[in-house]
Amino acid sequence: MDITVHEFPPVIEMQASPFGLKLETWLKMQGLSYRVEWDPQKMGPKGKVPFATLDGTVIGDSELIIERLAKTSVAELAAMNRAEDLLVRRLVEEHLYFILVYSRWVDPDGWNEFRDLFFAPAPALIRGLIARKVRKSVVQNLMGQGIARHSPEEVYKKAKLDLEIAAVQLGDKPFFTGESPALVDASAYGLFANIYYSPVKGPLQDLLMSHDTLVSYVERLKKLYWPKSRRGGGDESGFKAEEKAILKAVVQEIA
């Protein structure tokens, strides 16, 4: 099958989207060849990235892409392993993910570091204006979701509990499913790697690093699937977006 993954370029020296990194990691787990493309004019059928083109058919959402490639539902994939795996995926993708976004776009310290990396390609004269407008849009989305309505102390308290639960579920196993990695591990890696290997430091990274088992887990998966990556992955696919393309995408986001 001809597989093209459409996602953001590695603006933080790795794939900044946990869902993009999840998808790429799962493809590597399956031994499936693919290529990565970035076109700021295309945001996929769901209006988001990542999305994929599979033999000419465009599919949005990492879960739906994996379902199509696996030829079974994600729920069935989880049931083949353990029902608990689906709960871990939901914790990672539908709760801890928003805390990661909060740490980058709302937390003042995280924002200052992330802004300088993410908007570096923008012309200096308008960089600040663009950054403020995009940040306003992201914060509004997080207000609607709910996480931005909390104080930093409350947000990171939630993250602490999420990571404690993840550590308990992992236990002393090499992977969440046991001896072999599976979909839940691709999901967890996509998020955990974006915390652990991110050049943006902060409380979220400190919380993850307080769990030796989670640190070993992330490093184990990186060694297996992203051994040549400078950070956590998503930067080995051979494409390097031009600065104008990144800027065009940012402007599109503002509009």
C-alpha positions in Angstrom: 0.0 0.0 0.0 1.2 3.5 -0.8 1.1 5.5 2.4 1.7 9.2 2.8 1.5 10.9 6.2 0.7 14.6 6.1 1.8 16.4 9.2 3.6 19.4 10.6 7.4 19.7 10.1 9.6 19.1 13.1 9.7 22.7 14.3 10.9 21.7 17.8 13.6 19.3 16.3 11.0 16.5 16.5 7.4 15.9 15.5 5.5 18.3 17.9 2.1 16.6 17.3 1.7 13.6 19.7 -0.8 12.1 17.2 1.6 12.5 14.3 4.4 10.8 16.3 1.9 8.1 17.4 1.0 7.4 13.8 4.5 7.2 12.6 5.6 5.0 15.5 2.7 2.6 14.9 3.6 2.4 11.2 7.2 1.5 12.2 5.9 -1.1 14.6 4.0 -2.7 11.7 7.0 -2.5 9.4 5.0 -0.4 6.9 6.9 1.9 4.6 5.6 5.4 4.3 6.6 8.9 3.4 5.9 12.2 5.1 4.7 15.4 3.4 3.8 18.8 4.5 1.5 21.2 2.6 0.2 24.2 4.5 -2.7 24.4 2.0 -4.0 21.0 3.1 -5.3 20.3 6.5 -7.1 17.0 5.8 -10.8 16.0 5.8 -11.1 16.8 9.5 -9.5 20.2 9.2 -6.5 19.0 11.2 -3.2 17.2 10.9 -2.0 14.5 10.9 -4.0 12.9 8.1 -3.0 10.3 5.6 -3.3 9.3 1.9 -3.7 5.6 1.5 -3.6 4.4 -2.1 -5.1 7.7 -3.1 -7.8 7.8 -0.4 -7.5 10.6 2.1 -8.3 9.8 5.7 -8.3 12.1 8.7 -7.7 11.2 12.4 -4.9 8.9 13.5 -7.3 6.4 15.0 -9.3 6.0 11.7 -6.1 5.7 9.7 -4.9 2.9 11.9 -8.2 1.2 11.7 -8.1 1.3 7.9 -4.5 -0.1 7.8 -5.1 -2.7 10.5 -8.4 -3.7 8.8 -10.1 -3.9 12.2 -11.4 -1.4 14.7 -9.2 0.2 17.3 -11.6 -1.2 20.0 -11.0 -4.7 18.6 -7.3 -4.1 18.6 -7.5 -3.1 22.2 -9.6 -6.1 23.1 -7.0 -8.4 21.5 -4.6 -7.2 24.2 -6.4 -5.8 27.3 -9.4 -3.5 27.8 -7.1 -1.5 30.2 -5.0 -0.4 27.2 -7.9 1.5 25.7 -8.3 3.4 29.1 -4.6 4.3 28.9 -5.0 5.6 25.4 -8.0 7.7 26.5 -6.0 9.1 29.4 -3.1 10.0 27.2 -5.0 11.3 24.1 -8.0 12.9 25.7 -6.6 14.4 28.9 -2.9 14.5 29.3 -2.6 15.7 25.7 -4.5 18.9 26.6 -2.1 19.5 29.5 0.8 19.2 27.1 -0.8 21.9 24.9 -1.5 24.0 28.0 2.2 23.7 29.0 3.2 25.1 25.6 0.6 27.8 24.9 -0.8 28.9 28.3 1.9 28.4 30.9 4.0 31.6 30.7 7.3 29.9 31.1 6.5 27.2 28.6 5.1 29.6 26.2 8.2 31.8 26.2 10.3 28.8 25.2 7.9 27.2 22.8 7.1 30.5 21.0 10.8 31.1 20.3 11.1 27.7 18.6 7.7 27.5 16.9 7.7 31.0 15.4 11.4 31.2 14.6 10.8 31.0 10.8 8.5 34.1 10.9 9.9 37.5 9.8 11.2 39.3 12.9 9.1 42.4 12.3 5.8 40.5 12.5 6.8 37.5 14.6 5.3 38.9 17.8 2.0 39.8 16.2 1.6 36.4 14.6 2.5 34.6 17.8 0.0 36.5 19.9 -2.8 35.9 17.4 -2.2 32.2 17.1 -1.8 31.9 20.9 -5.1 33.6 21.4 -6.8 31.1 19.1 -5.2 28.1 20.9 -6.1 29.5 24.3 -9.7 30.0 23.3 -9.9 26.3 22.2 -8.4 25.3 25.5 -10.9 27.4 27.4 -13.7 25.6 25.5 -12.1 22.3 26.3 -11.8 23.4 30.0 -8.1 22.9 30.9 -7.3 26.6 30.5 -9.8 27.5 33.1 -7.6 26.1 35.8 -4.5 27.6 37.5 -1.1 26.1 36.7 -1.0 24.4 40.1 -4.3 22.7 39.4 -3.3 21.7 35.9 0.0 20.1 36.9 -1.7 18.4 39.8 -3.9 16.7 37.2 -0.9 15.8 35.2 0.8 14.3 38.3 -2.1 12.0 38.8 -2.3 11.0 35.1 1.4 10.1 35.1 1.1 8.2 38.4 -1.8 6.1 36.9 0.2 5.5 33.7 3.2 4.3 35.8 1.0 2.0 37.8 -0.5 0.5 34.6 2.9 0.0 33.1 4.3 -1.6 36.3 7.5 -3.5 35.7 6.5 -4.6 32.2 8.6 -3.4 29.2 5.4 -2.3 27.4 1.8 -1.7 28.4 0.7 -4.9 26.7 3.5 -7.0 28.2 6.5 -8.2 26.3 5.6 -6.7 22.9 4.7 -3.1 21.9 1.2 -2.4 20.5 -1.1 0.4 19.6 -1.3 1.7 23.2 2.5 2.0 23.2 2.4 4.1 20.0 -0.1 6.4 21.7 1.8 6.7 24.9 5.1 7.2 23.2 3.7 10.0 21.0 2.7 12.0 24.1 5.5 10.9 26.5 8.2 11.6 24.0 6.8 15.1 23.4 7.3 15.7 27.1 10.5 13.9 27.8 12.5 14.8 24.7 11.1 18.3 24.1 13.5 21.2 24.2 10.8 23.1 26.2 11.5 22.3 29.9 9.0 22.7 32.6 6.9 21.0 35.4 5.4 18.4 33.0 8.8 17.1 32.1 9.8 17.1 35.7 6.7 15.1 36.6 7.4 12.5 34.0 11.1 12.2 34.9 10.1 11.5 38.5 9.0 8.1 37.3 12.0 5.9 36.5 9.8 3.3 34.8 8.2 5.8 32.4 11.6 7.3 31.6 13.0 3.8 30.8 9.8 3.1 28.8 10.2 6.1 26.6 13.9 5.5 26.1 13.2 1.9 25.2 10.7 2.8 22.5 13.0 5.5 21.1 15.8 2.9 20.8 13.5 0.5 19.0 11.9 2.9 16.5 13.7 6.2 16.4 17.4 5.3 17.1 18.7 8.1 14.8 16.4 10.8 15.9 18.1 13.8 17.5 15.2 13.9 20.0 12.0 11.9 20.1 11.3 11.1 16.5 9.5 12.5 13.4 12.6 14.2 12.1 14.0 11.2 10.1 11.7 11.3 7.2 13.8 13.3 4.9 11.6 16.4 4.4 12.5 19.8 5.7 9.9 22.5 5.3 10.9 25.8 3.9 10.5 28.8 6.2 7.9 30.3 3.9 5.8 27.1 4.1 5.8 27.2 7.9 4.9 30.9 7.9 2.1 30.3 5.4 0.6 27.6 7.7 0.7 30.0 10.6 -1.0 32.7 8.7 -3.7 30.1 7.6 -4.2 29.2 11.3 -4.7 32.9 12.2 -7.3 33.2 9.4 
